[in-house]
Amino acid sequence: MSKIKTIVNSWNEWDPLKHVIVGKADGTCIPAPEPALDAKVPEDSDMRGQFGPRTKDTVDKANQLLDNFSNILIKRGIKVDRPDPINFNQKTSTPDWEADTMFGCMPPRDVLLTVGNEILEATMSYRCRWFEYLCYRPLLKKYYDDDPNMKHESAPKPRLTDADYRKDYLSDKIGIQKRLKWTEDKFFVTTEEEPLFDAADVLRFGKDLVVQHGFTTNLKGIDWLKRHYKDHRVHAVNFPGDPYPIHIDATFTPIKEGLIINNPQRKLPKEQRKLFENNGWEIIDSAQPAHNEPPPLCYSSTWLSMNVLVLDPKTVCVEKSEVYQADQLDRLGMEVIPVDMRDAYAFGGGLHCCTADVYREGELKDYFP
Ligand code: ARG
């Protein structure tokens, strides 16, 4: 009798990684303007006002880095799967909206949330990313077919009408001070029209899921996650100090049981630290980024320095040029694997973003009893 094989299993961000999806840069577009996006592209960004496919040179370079990263993981015994890019340079629509281009499939972390034996497709909150799940369907179909315990779920597709976005955010020049005030007041571009969340706003700590309330995830989205993950405790967190709060993984990064690095410009408020500190966890300031500017045509900030991929509680992948972050993790007793990824940042993020967990060893644990 053949033994049932568990393909999908991952309960946290640090247990030994055995199987992972690494994104691809093929055909990535700078998305056309849309309400969700206008508010999120930094005001001084070189991307404002332009859209369409990224150049072949930059795509080739990013793919080369993603392939190399995959090979590093494979050499360490980790199985790597890759998505199937679709033609992102096409118009998409639903009865509610039209978008001129899609985005890409370099950051699977944004779309797929693995909790235990389940992979959940997030609602997403940009129109240009509404169909991105299609790139992962061939893999999800395979996991589903091969693992009788695997659960493939999809959160309710949002309508993303104009009612989902606050008009206040649609001006070109809001200014950083006002943005910071709005973040502090938890006044974000997305309204509470319907549940919205991106998978990259969620961090997994066994029984507890920590979710950033910000531009890409609203309170209704967090409530939806609460109702969905019945056996978990779901905590909303927010980080004053981030004028563009999108995805938690350049802000708050668990390294292993008991240790989190936190962006010193985006500190977790005192009240919200209790969950961790009352359970003996340490939250320390992350090291400074090595760069003063993100690379050209990049959505993310220089804090992708913290966007590390933990391979097991002793081993972590850090971007090659991020020497301060590498040094800090080294001093914390981690083996640091330098990985060249900076020239792929513009395609949607760093080492954590460009991956999504399929299998990590270990079981569901309660770290905050
Ligand atoms: N908002 C973050 C920053 O610029 C970038 C997060 C990217 N994460 C991701 N999963 N795509 O600091």
Boltz pocket constraint, residues with backbone or C-beta under 6 A from the ligand:
constraints:
  - pocket:
      binder: B
      contacts: [[A, 107], [A, 109], [A, 110], [A, 200], [A, 244], [A, 245], [A, 246], [A, 247], [A, 248], [A, 249], [A, 250], [A, 251], [A, 299], [A, 300], [A, 301], [A, 302], [A, 303], [A, 304], [A, 348], [A, 349], [A, 350], [A, 352], [A, 353]]
      max_distance: 6.0
